[in-house]
Amino acid sequence: MKNTLKLKSGVAIVLLLFTAAFLLSGCGNASPSASNSATSQNSQTKTLKGEPSEEYYMVTFMSGLEFWKSTFKGFQDAGKLYGIKTVYTGAQQFDINQQVSVLEEVIAKKPAGIAITAVNGKALAGPINKAIAQGIPVVVFDSDSPDSNRNIIVQTGNESAGRVAADTLAKNIGSSGEVAVLYVAGTPTLEQRAAGFKAEMQEKYPNIKVVASGNYSGEQMDANKAAAGIIQANPNLKGIFAGNSPGALGAIVAVKEANKKNQVKVVGFDADNSLLDAIKAGDAVATIAQGSYNMGYWSMNFLFQEKHELMNPVDGWKKNGINPLPSYVDTGVNIITKDNADLFYTKK
């Protein structure tokens, strides 16, 4: 059975941090007993500080998205705890080949660790496996590469988040009518959100019908075209769920262009400032926000722990194929509406 860790609320995070602080402090000044002296002696060989020359990279796609700013902030803050260097890079576009090239360049630098979100899980599996084979710790966050040899995925439970989006949209359209979903085919996170959305509607809302599923490239302009086509083909449409912020912004523009702002409600995903502005303006009813800071924070912590074997139940756990770190970490979601949007803006 895989180790799992869920961070569903602030309470859970506080408890985790308190536990970590307690353990890292050596649990007070008490002397170790004879039964744990070997463990204590082994832990003294470990360090909670890295070398200033250690570089840990975060690799994304569509690297200019505000979402990644919060994620990298968590990555940076965790890196400061260990006195090491954190570096941000990524593909500028939603482009598979571009991200593969960026990752290959990072691997060539032989960094201390890499945290990566995969624009396409299958395409990134080879380079990820190459890094791992060279002894570089790799943590995948947000968008998974399940076919790779990665040990850890830090992300939102995307199917359950899609169900939350369905509940939110249903509430705003009166639990009846026609709706649609926009997502990016080939990107596991968005596919899972769409699947969760559809499943929740089918299982829980018999009077709501998902009449269309629009695929787009991940870019706002393409999402706008997909949404416009759906609105034109379905004149009775009452709602759209878009699987990321560019998708939501594209849908919002399409709804405005069709003069159906009062009829078609939009629920988005993620919390870019521009999407928060749209919610406050009444152009979208809500968005489902991931724990982006937590993704970066825990990714950096796990990379450092693996690099330095801090969570070491036995000597040589890497050599013996043992990984005591959690294989899956769910960072949870928040429902953002006009009432709480001000709390989620990314600082410039």
Wavefront OBJ file of the C-alpha trace (Angstrom):
o trace
v 0.000 0.000 0.000
v 1.357 3.423 -0.969
v 2.017 6.062 1.636
v -0.394 8.958 1.272
v -0.670 12.392 2.839
v -3.673 14.715 2.618
v -3.495 18.403 3.509
v -7.170 19.286 3.463
v -7.182 22.271 5.776
v -5.093 24.823 7.613
v -5.384 22.691 10.740
v -3.764 19.775 9.002
v -0.902 21.954 7.804
v -0.318 23.420 11.253
v -0.247 19.968 12.809
v 2.230 18.773 10.208
v 4.500 21.744 10.734
v 4.315 21.386 14.509
v 5.141 17.694 14.288
v 8.040 18.389 11.945
v 9.409 21.114 14.205
v 9.128 18.855 17.226
v 10.927 16.001 15.521
v 13.632 18.204 14.021
v 14.332 19.827 17.365
v 15.452 16.496 18.747
v 12.391 16.239 21.029
v 13.998 18.259 23.802
v 17.295 17.712 25.625
v 16.593 14.245 26.985
v 19.362 11.706 26.459
v 18.524 8.765 24.177
v 17.851 5.441 25.832
v 19.885 2.355 25.092
v 17.100 1.033 22.851
v 17.245 4.013 20.483
v 20.898 4.978 20.785
v 21.687 3.511 17.374
v 18.946 5.572 15.736
v 20.114 8.708 17.548
v 23.703 8.135 16.517
v 22.619 7.654 12.908
v 20.511 10.855 12.914
v 23.532 12.855 14.109
v 25.171 12.176 10.757
v 22.328 13.990 9.001
v 22.052 17.730 8.505
v 19.163 20.140 8.159
v 21.334 22.553 6.200
v 22.463 22.071 2.639
v 25.433 23.552 0.851
v 24.929 27.025 -0.660
v 26.034 25.518 -3.971
v 23.076 23.101 -4.016
v 20.592 24.083 -6.726
v 17.014 22.811 -6.832
v 14.974 23.562 -9.953
v 11.258 24.041 -10.485
v 10.230 23.333 -14.097
v 6.791 24.362 -15.406
v 4.965 25.012 -18.670
v 3.234 28.307 -19.590
v 5.818 29.672 -17.201
v 4.315 33.153 -17.026
v 1.091 32.010 -15.329
v 0.415 33.684 -11.994
v -0.411 30.262 -10.555
v 3.258 29.294 -10.699
v 4.298 32.451 -8.808
v 2.583 31.207 -5.677
v 3.902 27.680 -6.244
v 7.483 28.879 -6.612
v 7.101 31.134 -3.573
v 6.422 28.013 -1.492
v 9.413 26.333 -3.144
v 11.637 29.323 -2.337
v 10.476 29.594 1.268
v 11.219 25.931 1.906
v 14.631 26.324 0.264
v 15.497 29.200 2.591
v 15.013 26.871 5.550
v 17.870 24.726 4.258
v 20.190 27.467 3.010
v 20.177 26.266 -0.591
v 19.459 27.876 -3.978
v 16.120 27.564 -5.764
v 15.742 28.257 -9.494
v 12.585 28.715 -11.571
v 12.365 27.859 -15.269
v 9.949 26.351 -17.747
v 8.440 26.290 -21.204
v 6.907 29.623 -22.126
v 4.053 27.986 -24.052
v 1.747 25.015 -23.593
v 4.240 23.055 -25.674
v 5.395 19.461 -25.108
v 8.655 19.658 -27.069
v 9.593 22.951 -25.441
v 9.189 21.571 -21.918
v 11.120 18.416 -22.785
v 13.979 20.608 -24.054
v 13.920 22.746 -20.904
v 14.008 19.670 -18.682
v 16.906 18.174 -20.664
v 18.843 21.438 -20.169
v 18.169 21.325 -16.420
v 19.281 17.685 -16.160
v 22.554 18.591 -17.907
v 23.293 21.030 -15.082
v 23.220 18.089 -12.621
v 21.109 19.884 -10.004
v 20.510 18.637 -6.468
v 16.844 18.045 -7.280
v 14.030 18.821 -9.728
v 10.355 19.557 -9.121
v 8.371 19.383 -12.343
v 4.780 19.689 -13.511
v 4.259 17.706 -16.705
v 2.544 19.338 -19.676
v 2.123 15.773 -20.971
v 2.747 12.833 -18.644
v 3.834 10.324 -21.300
v 6.146 12.720 -23.126
v 7.918 13.757 -19.922
v 8.319 10.195 -18.574
v 11.559 9.566 -20.493
v 13.414 12.706 -19.347
v 12.146 12.254 -15.780
v 13.445 8.685 -15.754
v 16.761 9.925 -17.157
v 17.151 12.354 -14.266
v 16.304 9.681 -11.700
v 18.753 7.238 -13.307
v 21.476 9.866 -12.845
v 20.704 10.062 -9.129
v 18.817 13.362 -9.281
v 15.801 13.407 -6.932
v 12.585 14.244 -8.802
v 9.210 15.283 -7.389
v 6.270 15.735 -9.747
v 3.671 18.298 -8.723
v 0.313 19.500 -10.047
v 0.250 17.628 -13.386
v 1.463 14.049 -13.045
v 3.634 11.723 -15.116
v 2.355 8.373 -13.812
v 4.275 6.381 -16.434
v 7.579 7.700 -15.101
v 9.596 6.290 -12.202
v 8.812 9.243 -9.951
v 8.214 8.359 -6.308
v 6.092 11.345 -5.265
v 3.230 13.363 -6.745
v 2.142 16.535 -4.917
v -1.135 17.807 -6.343
v -4.802 18.542 -5.959
v -7.132 15.551 -5.905
v -8.319 16.586 -9.354
v -11.291 14.279 -9.760
v -12.710 15.310 -6.380
v -12.001 18.963 -7.273
v -14.021 18.485 -10.462
v -16.880 17.233 -8.310
v -16.624 20.362 -6.164
v -16.857 22.432 -9.361
v -19.990 20.518 -10.385
v -21.633 21.165 -7.019
v -20.717 24.844 -7.246
v -22.128 25.264 -10.764
v -25.280 23.278 -9.915
v -25.950 25.569 -6.979
v -25.673 28.631 -9.209
v -27.995 27.393 -11.987
v -30.737 25.998 -9.767
v -29.853 22.295 -10.145
v -31.379 21.946 -13.615
v -30.487 22.731 -17.210
v -27.744 22.172 -19.765
v -24.046 22.641 -18.991
v -20.688 22.125 -20.676
v -17.092 21.469 -19.647
v -13.842 22.753 -21.175
v -10.579 20.860 -20.697
v -7.258 20.027 -22.349
v -7.079 16.476 -23.710
v -3.789 14.747 -22.917
v -3.201 16.701 -19.712
v -4.077 14.340 -16.840
v -5.030 17.041 -14.334
v -7.593 18.648 -16.626
v -8.905 15.302 -17.844
v -9.447 14.229 -14.233
v -11.232 17.477 -13.357
v -13.542 17.032 -16.342
v -14.203 13.394 -15.416
v -15.040 14.321 -11.826
v -17.336 17.108 -13.030
v -19.244 14.798 -15.357
v -19.500 12.002 -12.791
v -20.863 14.308 -10.095
v -23.471 15.757 -12.442
v -24.587 12.318 -13.561
v -24.720 10.813 -10.074
v -26.128 13.725 -8.082
v -28.071 16.016 -10.435
v -30.560 14.127 -12.652
v -32.017 17.379 -14.000
v -28.672 18.669 -15.248
v -27.318 17.396 -18.562
v -23.711 17.814 -19.722
v -24.385 18.546 -23.398
v -20.843 19.309 -24.577
v -17.171 18.710 -23.771
v -14.861 21.202 -25.399
v -11.179 20.464 -25.941
v -8.742 23.363 -26.235
v -4.969 23.806 -26.366
v -4.592 25.308 -22.903
v -4.465 28.880 -24.214
v -7.174 31.477 -23.575
v -7.841 32.311 -27.236
v -8.371 28.668 -28.139
v -10.658 28.200 -25.126
v -12.642 31.230 -26.305
v -13.198 29.579 -29.693
v -14.235 26.277 -28.106
v -16.660 27.979 -25.732
v -18.138 30.137 -28.506
v -18.850 27.050 -30.581
v -20.548 25.321 -27.660
v -22.702 28.382 -26.853
v -23.794 28.702 -30.481
v -24.652 24.995 -30.757
v -26.529 24.903 -27.445
v -28.847 27.930 -27.149
v -30.282 26.680 -23.825
v -26.890 26.375 -22.149
v -26.894 27.545 -18.532
v -23.347 26.887 -17.352
v -19.711 26.194 -18.276
v -16.949 24.688 -16.162
v -13.417 25.356 -17.413
v -10.516 23.273 -16.115
v -7.945 26.067 -15.760
v -7.815 29.860 -15.585
v -7.080 30.492 -19.312
v -10.056 28.257 -20.105
v -12.298 30.172 -17.718
v -11.175 33.543 -19.078
v -11.787 32.347 -22.624
v -15.276 31.134 -21.681
v -16.065 34.451 -19.968
v -15.214 36.373 -23.151
v -17.312 33.981 -25.255
v -20.306 34.416 -22.954
v -19.990 38.209 -23.137
v -19.648 38.144 -26.924
v -22.844 36.070 -27.146
v -24.641 38.536 -24.828
v -25.514 35.703 -22.448
v -23.865 36.861 -19.230
v -27.148 36.598 -17.329
v -27.933 33.148 -18.742
v -24.623 31.238 -18.818
v -22.747 30.950 -15.513
v -19.011 30.242 -15.545
v -17.057 28.313 -12.918
v -13.309 28.265 -13.393
v -10.245 26.640 -11.878
v -7.204 28.253 -10.208
v -6.940 31.793 -8.896
v -5.074 34.096 -11.276
v -5.623 37.756 -10.460
v -7.430 38.344 -13.756
v -9.894 35.560 -12.953
v -10.432 36.962 -9.464
v -11.161 40.343 -11.066
v -13.751 38.665 -13.297
v -15.427 37.043 -10.305
v -15.601 40.348 -8.439
v -17.094 41.950 -11.567
v -19.762 39.240 -11.752
v -18.449 37.748 -15.006
v -17.872 34.352 -13.343
v -19.615 32.946 -10.284
v -16.688 31.055 -8.767
v -13.358 29.360 -9.247
v -11.847 26.320 -7.565
v -8.419 27.215 -6.172
v -5.654 24.727 -5.552
v -3.132 24.825 -2.716
v -0.478 26.204 -5.044
v 1.881 27.440 -2.296
v 1.712 24.051 -0.576
v 2.645 22.295 -3.810
v 5.898 24.214 -4.019
v 6.620 24.101 -0.296
v 6.223 20.343 0.064
v 7.937 19.586 -3.234
v 11.080 21.376 -2.019
v 10.925 19.678 1.373
v 10.625 16.235 -0.170
v 13.467 16.899 -2.625
v 15.780 17.957 0.197
v 14.775 15.005 2.360
v 15.445 12.581 -0.475
v 18.718 14.237 -1.427
v 20.018 14.035 2.150
v 18.130 10.880 3.191
v 16.710 12.669 6.226
v 13.743 10.328 6.569
v 16.011 7.318 6.831
v 14.593 4.268 8.647
v 17.581 2.136 7.661
v 21.032 2.823 6.293
v 21.213 2.862 2.526
v 17.501 3.092 1.868
v 18.087 4.319 -1.670
v 20.324 1.369 -2.417
v 17.751 -1.022 -0.987
v 14.910 0.529 -2.978
v 13.092 1.805 0.107
v 11.297 5.168 -0.040
v 9.778 6.288 3.282
v 8.346 9.487 1.793
v 4.618 9.694 0.932
v 3.854 8.678 -2.645
v 0.832 10.995 -2.897
v 0.102 14.355 -1.275
v -3.264 16.080 -1.761
v -3.003 19.832 -1.119
v -6.777 20.459 -1.184
v -8.928 23.221 -2.730
v -10.867 26.381 -1.834
v -14.074 27.641 -3.441
v -13.555 31.309 -4.346
v -16.558 33.568 -4.858
v -17.144 37.311 -4.851
v -17.358 37.163 -1.045
v -13.803 35.908 -0.439
v -11.939 36.745 -3.663
v -9.861 39.492 -2.026
v -8.099 36.901 0.127
v -6.552 35.082 -2.829
v -4.817 37.732 -4.912
v -1.192 37.041 -5.827
v 1.005 39.913 -4.686
v 2.957 41.652 -7.437
l 1 2 3 4 5 6 7 8 9 10 11 12 13 14 15 16 17 18 19 20 21 22 23 24 25 26 27 28 29 30 31 32 33 34 35 36 37 38 39 40 41 42 43 44 45 46 47 48 49 50 51 52 53 54 55 56 57 58 59 60 61 62 63 64 65 66 67 68 69 70 71 72 73 74 75 76 77 78 79 80 81 82 83 84 85 86 87 88 89 90 91 92 93 94 95 96 97 98 99 100 101 102 103 104 105 106 107 108 109 110 111 112 113 114 115 116 117 118 119 120 121 122 123 124 125 126 127 128 129 130 131 132 133 134 135 136 137 138 139 140 141 142 143 144 145 146 147 148 149 150 151 152 153 154 155 156 157 158 159 160 161 162 163 164 165 166 167 168 169 170 171 172 173 174 175 176 177 178 179 180 181 182 183 184 185 186 187 188 189 190 191 192 193 194 195 196 197 198 199 200 201 202 203 204 205 206 207 208 209 210 211 212 213 214 215 216 217 218 219 220 221 222 223 224 225 226 227 228 229 230 231 232 233 234 235 236 237 238 239 240 241 242 243 244 245 246 247 248 249 250 251 252 253 254 255 256 257 258 259 260 261 262 263 264 265 266 267 268 269 270 271 272 273 274 275 276 277 278 279 280 281 282 283 284 285 286 287 288 289 290 291 292 293 294 295 296 297 298 299 300 301 302 303 304 305 306 307 308 309 310 311 312 313 314 315 316 317 318 319 320 321 322 323 324 325 326 327 328 329 330 331 332 333 334 335 336 337 338 339 340 341 342 343 344 345 346 347 348
